[in-house]
Amino acid sequence: MRVDAWQRRSWGELAGREASLFTLRDRSGMAVRLSDYGATLVGLELPTPDGPAVDIVLGFDRLTGPPRGAYAGEQPYLGALIGRVANRIAGAAFELGGRRIELEPNDGPNLLHGGPQGFHSRLWNARPLGDPAAPGVAFTYRSPDGEGGFPGAVAVEAVYRLGPDRALRLELRARSDAVTPVSLTHHPYFNLAGHASGHVLRHELTVFAEHVTPTSADLVPTGEVREVAGTAFDFRSPKALGRDLDDPMLGGGYDVNFVLVGAPGRLRPAARLRDPASGRILELHTTQRGLQLFTGVGTDAGLEGKGGALYAAHAGVALEAQALPDAVNTPRFPPVWLHPGETYRQAIVYRFFSGPRGPA
């Protein structure tokens, strides 16, 4: 394997175990940094024709450190692999086989992104994937029976691999020894102008969806499936993220799940994000049924990001390919139960392009 295609270095210690930071590079000069803490995407650098590479993923320089300035602490899931169940579970509970399963709430009375001990906060095992033309890392984690209140032991694998066409592919697999809900997602925040370049409100987004799943005030789905036409959620044509931000239904930012068109289980277009200033484009393809759009990474106080960058409100946009939220409590939504003998399989592909710049 070429030395520059795959590198690994120590990245501190957590609970007596060494954490690592991995760097993958393709022939175009694209570089991806990953950590075994949370199977996290730490950085993604795109080459430029007239200057240094630009890191377009929000993240931290440190594994541990000051609050809201490191991965192992309170932070909005920057780049993490999310599970056992992504998004919210109402009341942090569900019914299974005639009994009520109680989970650990971490979002008021609800469970968010697997709870306080979700997959994002675990140190995964890692192994290199040795094809120099498509370097990668396979992360594995075994979630024991009862972790966070969930039944069954679940073995999870998240495989990141660089493709020859300036793409990052993520393949997700899981198996369980008992019936349990499994719904994984990936939670990177993108700013195509550069992670430290300010807000993303001028980014133009297209989402290949005609419906959303509206939520109550606590962001738990109501069970409805509503058309986007005539609402601030209509991204069927390219639209700046900031154009409808004053709409009262948004509450100052986007945090909504779209129901993607096309057949789930087949890789298909989900979203297209373009930064007019730089001309950079992200195209996201997935096998998943839904896509969460979230622009609320920052606060007035901000987060201390890489290189001392301050991530304030709307510093990045998260596009989270997922199952429909709270499916365990919403009979109308397709189920997310994983049974013994079955294999959960999903895929997400991020592909990057350089395009013409918009007006200065």
C-alpha positions, -999 to +999 in steps of 0.1 A: +000+000+000+012+035-008+023+052+024+003+083+016-029+064+009-035+052+045-020+065+078-027+059+114-015+078+145-022+078+182-049+104+192-049+102+230-064+079+256-099+073+268-109+051+297-075+034+296-077+027+258-057+043+231-077+062+205-064+066+169-068+091+141-067+077+105-059+096+073-070+083+039-059+100+006-070+094-030-051+103-061-069+136-066-055+149-033-087+145-014-080+136+023-103+121+049-096+120+086-114+095+108-113+085+145-122+052+161-140+073+188-176+072+176-164+060+141-162+098+135-154+118+104-130+144+118-120+162+085-124+161+048-100+181+027-107+189-009-078+201-032-081+235-049-065+245-082-049+277-069-042+272-032-041+248-002-067+221+003-099+232+021-114+212+050-152+213+046-162+193+077-168+209+111-149+192+139-124+195+168-087+192+171-089+172+204-105+140+215-107+152+251-105+188+265-126+218+274-164+215+273-178+221+238-143+220+223-136+182+221-153+151+209-155+133+243-179+158+258-211+177+253-212+185+216-237+181+187-225+148+174-200+163+150-192+137+123-203+108+145-218+074+136-252+074+153-270+043+169-286+021+181-315+043+169-310+076+152-331+107+159-358+107+186-378+080+204-408+096+221-408+091+259-376+071+257-397+039+255-414+015+231-434-017+232-418-050+221-435-084+224-461-072+249-436-055+273-425-019+276-389-012+270-375+018+290-345+036+277-322+063+290-336+098+281-312+125+271-335+150+253-360+160+279-383+130+283-372+116+250-342+096+236-320+113+210-295+095+188-292+064+209-291+081+243-262+093+264-242+061+258-250+058+221-226+046+195-212+082+190-196+080+225-179+045+221-144+036+212-147+013+182-122-013+169-106-005+136-088-023+108-073-010+076-086-018+042-056-022+020-066-014-016-043+016-024-068+026-052-096+028-026-082+030+009-106+026+038-111+018+074-136-007+089-149+002+124-166-025+145-185-023+178-204-048+198-233-032+218-241-055+247-276-066+256-292-039+278-269-011+267-289+021+271-319-001+278-320-017+244-326-055+242-302-078+225-265-078+217-258-060+184-226-063+163-221-032+141-197-025+113-192+009+096-169+008+066-155+041+051-138+039+018-125+065-007-136+059-043-118+068-075-143+095-083-137+119-054-163+101-033-165+089+003-186+058+007-200+046+040-214+011+043-233+001+075-241-034+086-255-048+119-267-082+133-285-089+166-291-120+187-326-107+197-353-086+182-343-049+187-346-017+168-317-006+146-316+026+127-281+040+120-271+073+105-240+095+099-239+130+114-212+152+096-217+189+093-206+205+060-196+239+051-184+238+015-167+271+017-145+257+045-152+247+081-140+281+095-157+303+069-188+314+088-224+305+081-239+283+053-271+303+047-261+311+011-255+274+003-281+262-022-298+229-013-318+205-033-336+176-016-351+148-036-383+146-016-419+157-018-429+150+018-417+156+053-427+141+087-437+171+108-430+172+145-445+185+177-428+212+198-403+187+212-393+176+177-409+142+179-428+132+147-466+136+149-471+106+126-482+127+097-466+127+063-470+162+048-463+176+013-435+202+011-452+221-017-460+257-006-439+254+026-404+265+038-395+228+035-397+228-003-362+221-016-373+203-048-355+230-067-322+246-055-329+271-027-306+290-003-307+276+032-313+311+046-341+322+022-371+311+044-353+313+077-378+338+091-407+314+086-423+308+120-426+271+114-388+268+114-381+282+148-349+299+135-334+269+117-341+236+100-345+204+119-368+182+099-369+147+082-377+144+045-392+113+030-370+106+000-384+096-034-375+063-050-373+028-036-356+024-002-328-002-003-315+011-036-288+037-039-304+069-052-299+107-051-310+122-018-296+158-018-274+182-036-256+210-018-238+239-036-217+268-023-220+296-049-189+314-037-165+285-042-185+265-067-180+233-046-208+208-048-218+178-026-241+151-039-254+127-014-268+093-024-282+067+000-303+035+004-321+050+034-357+061+034-353+095+050-330+125+053-328+148+083-319+184+075-303+202+105-287+237+106-285+242+143-249+233+150-239+265+167-252+287+194-246+323+204-217+311+225-205+289+197-182+258+197-144+259+197-136+241+165-105+230+146-078+256+144-095+279+169-125+284+146-157+296+163-187+276+151-216+300+157-252+296+145-256+279+111-219+272+108-226+240+091-254+219+077-261+183+086-277+159+061-285+127+080-296+097+058-319+077+081-350+057+087-381+077+096-378+090+132-397+073+161-407+044+139-408+022+170-438+042+182-454+051+149-473+022+132-477+042+100-439+044+095-420+014+081-406-007+110-369-007+120-368-040+139-338-062+134-344-099+140-318-127+147-305-141+115-311-109+095-285-084+085-291-047+085-275-030+055-275+006+044-251+028+024-244+066+021-222+081-006-208+116-005-195+128-039-177+161-044-174+183-075-159+217-084-183+239-103-185+275-115-184+302-088-214+324-083-214+362-082-189+377-058 
